[in-house]
Amino acid sequence: MDSEYPVVFYYMQDIDSLIDTLYLSLIERNEARFYLTHKAMQNHTKQYGYPSTTRPTGSFEKFKEQVLHGNKKDIRWTQRAQWTADVLYHRHMSMTQPEDLQKAIEIIEQEDQQVPLLMSNLVRLGAYLIERFEWSHDEVDVERSIDALKVALDLVPSSHPCRGIVVTLMMRSISGRCHTLGQLGWQDVTKMMTLCNELKSLSPTTEQSVLVLGASAMLDAHEMSDQGISLLQDVIRTLSRDDYKKGLSQLGLAFIKRFKRSRVLSDINTAVDLLYEVVKDPEGGGDQSVYLAHLGLAFLTRFEVLGDVADLEKCILQYEESVKLGISDDRTRSGMLAELSDAIHLRYLRLGEVSDLERSVDLSRRALRAMPQPGDHDLSTHNRLRRLEYIVAIKSNMLYQTRPGRYHQEAPNAQSCIDHALHISRESLRRASYAAPERFDLLSSYHNLLRDRVKSHEQAADTLLEKIQIEEERFVLIPLDDDSERLESSAEIAADWFAYHIVWRRDQPLGVLKAKEIYKLCKMVLRSKLATPKSRIMCSFLAMSVLIACPELIGGQKRWEKAFTICAEGIAVLPTRVPQYCQRNHRHRAQIDGQTLGSIAVSVGLNAGKPASHCLAVLEQSRGIILGFTIDCRSTTGNLQELQKINPDLFDKFNTLRSRVDSPSENREELLSRFPISPSTLERRATEENLKRQRMINVDELSKTLQEIRGHPGFERFQLPPSYEELIEVAKDGPVVIEVCTSTRSDAIIVTRSCIKSIPLPNLTHSVACRRIKELNTKIIPGGKSSYQLRSAKMERFLIWLWDTAVEPVIEELKTQGIVSSGDVLPRIWWIGADIMGLAPFHAAGDHSPGSTRNTLAYAISSYIPTLKALSYARERPLAFPHGDSSLLIVATPKVRGQSRLNHVNSEVESIVNLSPEWIKTEILNSPSSAEVLKQLPSFGAVHFACHGFSNINDPFNSHLLLRDSLSLPRGGKDCTYGIDILTAGAISDINMERAQIAYLSACSTARISSRKLADESVHIASAFQLAGFSHVLANMWPSDDDACLKVTTEFYRKLFESSISESDCGHRKVGAAFHYAVKKLRDSSWKEPLLWTPFIHTGA
């Protein structure tokens, strides 16, 4: 056989060179060279295996038998052409080389001209053109693909074993046209249904995996996702073992897609179940790392909608195992590393652990290094590469801002990175046609970049305007049936327009037309259950703000009435922000979004002329949501005894369900202990998922049971916000004062046993209050000995300001009602501060110089309570301490590693023991473990902690008491690990103690609310003891002095244990009165040192 090269030459070439030679041989019709190249390729595959880049599809090869025209020579060259085209096509699919795809199309087009209506050519042409369409976005390609496949369908007999391939390709092409036009026309819908029915009716010999691909193509046409899922379900039952996992995974992804649009919880739960079934069989067909990534995606999707951090943790575990298994393809490996990095970054944003941010940066850099360099025409990879570079820069900059000393050399210029990424995105958008299917993704990427640039305040107004334009174009491309995505986009557009006019371009006031547009968008999102709770809450705030900012929109008093209604609707959504089946210590982070809504609702409602009681009911609904749900599960009031009498079965059902829902997440360890602790154990994760699913069912059943109870006469308001009469009843032992300060107005709502009344606080302005409270927390409370005198002077001025603006008007009003007088018997006042006022020390307000009565201590015994519901809960048990079989547990820890020694702790313990009556059982635990304390607590009516305390700003449920040093020694190891055994607020709140009465927390910051964002939730160590059942908790608002703690403790117990107590100071009042006396005594001796005595507060009954 003649050839210009020796035979050995062909056998020395690598596979890519052989493919190129094969193509040239075909073009030149050089039979000898084609034959030798083909043989060399066959030899190559025998030695090294069949590379995926050159494996032609077996399904297409079957069409070679269907040659209808041409002589024998034509047939031979046609087969060679098809084989070469297949090789080029598959190399393109594996290595993303558009030039190979172009060559394959040209080969088949030339053959089709020489041998018209050759079925195998028509099918190839249809497949290649739809693939090129997904790169070129040229409508001509998709139309030519459909035309070729129509002819092929006419030529292929219905009984042909490969007809399913042609049907599938036709579905894919129609789906591609759907993306171009934005929706399916009725003719396309009819055609897709016909093709779907044909796929279902094909003979059993049809390759079933083809049907799965067909269903996947149908899912791309969004309006037909239900039919696509149905088809997948039908197909999966008949798949082989290898294809079964692929089909099951595809079905799981289909349910994920549908959940994103439908928000139906059963869809995402079904996806999780299906994907769990896929990954539990690692020996089956398919890529296990890909399946793990799909399961991770399911958890991530559920987290994004429901907000449960436990789902995010599971997502990260799946992604980590996917990465560990290894992915051979560079692009896929880079993408998986990027996904893992983003998930860990999300956890950092939720939990605030800097180690997560460090790891996220490292993974992003690895993803960037793994990303293959794109070809000249590969816009998608170019864009992805620049996006990765930008993400690395942004995260690195965040890391630098978190730890500037450690990462100063790595701090990038984030702004230049954003500008560079924006330039690349603009170029990609410019080169992509308006009909391009990936234009939506390019717009989304560009939109995200603009969002970050707005946050950097760099040319914010102009950037925001461009962002709005991009988001509006992106909105047009969202499928019409994807209501959820369209609602989220509408919410962002509304928020951006509001920010543009109100924040950045005040020189361009919000006109009536634009205000009306924003208002309509916000109302639409607020009232749609398909929108996320976060967006609904945001739109409630925006709609209300628009009404206030643009009086011309709705004039007169009606404007305030509408605004109040909008606020109330948003507040009603707050409990759904994170479902109650989520772990309690995760729920508080998601409640931040609506924290100011309750305060604003009060101000707007009062402007609208609403009764103070109505405004208070709405405020109560917006506060203490996390604590409130736990109280509902533990409360023994609300006509429970009556319910037990008339319907014992319903009573038992309610009690069982609320106990299950209230059970702490930590108890799940008992059920999980049968499995190894390794995070890679699939059975353990599946069990965790089943436990969570059961908890979701329990929460739903509890909600239905509550509705059933409320259907009985006399139980209509069972566990609902208190009525007017119930609010009045709360004030039977003294008035409750709620302080509200917003940019609209400031008021105090006063609840007494005779009425609920609001009084204006005209001198309490929002801007000054924010500045003063910020100064208190950043410049007055923190500091050393050198600044003590200066800080004390500032504190004196702060307390006088607080008296003048917020407290004195309340005292004067109570004087007019005859509740406060200058007599010896002081009334009790419970203080509730809303939003920014939740950080104010009302009990210490005023001038405390000798002889002055212009202060709170001179007129009332002060207590704090987060909500009226919490006050009712604290009073459910009568005070039985110190009487009868009273018992007192004392926990003392004078020294732990890394903290200063508390020199007066032992004296404090000795003082309590000496003052305690003989009949009180007293037990002392010196530096105990947290497990020992938790075991002992339920046996005692009162508990006293003398130790260090720590307030966690980012995670209040992880605020803790420091109990003792801990030491762990690894098996067979020599290195010891030192730490501190802590008792967290979360662990305390998980207990429900029936004997609990008094908890004295003689430790720093046990009642500290460090963040304004969480002021309305009042989550700290003291509130955790309230949830555990303690009627009274004595705590400190900020760091306290060791000697001062000893003095207050001694005087409190002396007064508490006095036998000659006045008749007025009995019952629950006795505890508050004793503590008031102890703090006042310290104040009298140290009035020039307010930092010494102001931290001490009483919370509870």
Secondary structure, 3 states (H helix, E strand, C coil): CCCCCCHHHHHCCCHHHHHHHHHHHHHCCCHHHHHHHHHHHHHHHHHHCCCCCCCCCHHHHHHHHHCCCCCHHHHHHHHHHHHHHHHHHHHHHHHCCHHHHHHHHHHHHHHHHHCCCCHHHHHHHHHHHHHHHHHHCCHHHHHHHHHHHHHHHHHCCCCCCCHHHHHHHHHHHHHHHHHHHCCCCHHHHHHHHHHHHHHHHCCCCCCHHHHHHHHHHHHHCHHHHHHHHHHHHHHHCCCCHHHHHHHHHHHHHHHHHHHHHHCCHHHHHHHHHHHHHHHCCCCCCCCHHHHHHHHHHHHHHHHHHHCCHHHHHHHHHHHHHHHHHCCCCHHHHHHHHHHHHHHHHHHHHHHCCHHHHHHHHHHHHHHHHHCCCCCCCCHHHHHHHHHHHHHHHHHHHHHHHHCCCCCHHHCCCHHHHHHHHHHHHHHHHHHCCCCCCCHHHHHHHHHHHHHHHHHCCCCHHHHHHHHHHHHHHHHHHCCCCCHHHHHHHHHHHHHHHHHHHHHHCCCCCCCHHHHHHHHHHHHHHHCCCCCCHHHHHHHHHHHHHHHHHCCCCCCCHHHHHHHHHHHHHHHHHHHHCCCCCCCHHHHHHHHHHHCCHHHHHHHHHHHCCCCHHHHHHHHHHHCCHHHHHHHHHHCCCCCHHHHHHHCHHHHHHHHHHHHHHHCCHHHHHHHHCCCCCCCCCHHHHHHHHHHHHHHHHHHHHHHHHHHHHHCCCCCCCCCCCCCHHHHHHHHHHCCEEEEEECCCCEEEEEECCCCEEEEECCCCCHHHHHHHHHHHHHHHCCCCHHHHHHHHHHHHHHHHHHHHHHHHHHHHHHHHCCCCCCCCCCCEEEEEECHHHHHCCHHHCECCCCCCCCEHHHCCEEEECCCHHHHHHHCCCCCCCCCCCCEEEEEECCCCCCCCCCCCHHHHHHHHHHHCCCCCEEEEEECCCHHHHHHHHHHCCEEEEECEEECCCCCHHHCEEEEEEEEECCCCCCCCEEEEEEEEHHHHHCCCCCCCCEEEEECCCCCCCCCHHHCCCCCCHHHHHHHCCCCEEEEECCCCCHHHHHHHHHHHHHHHCCCCCCCCCCCCHHHHHHHHHHHHHHHHHCCCCHHHHCCEEEEEC
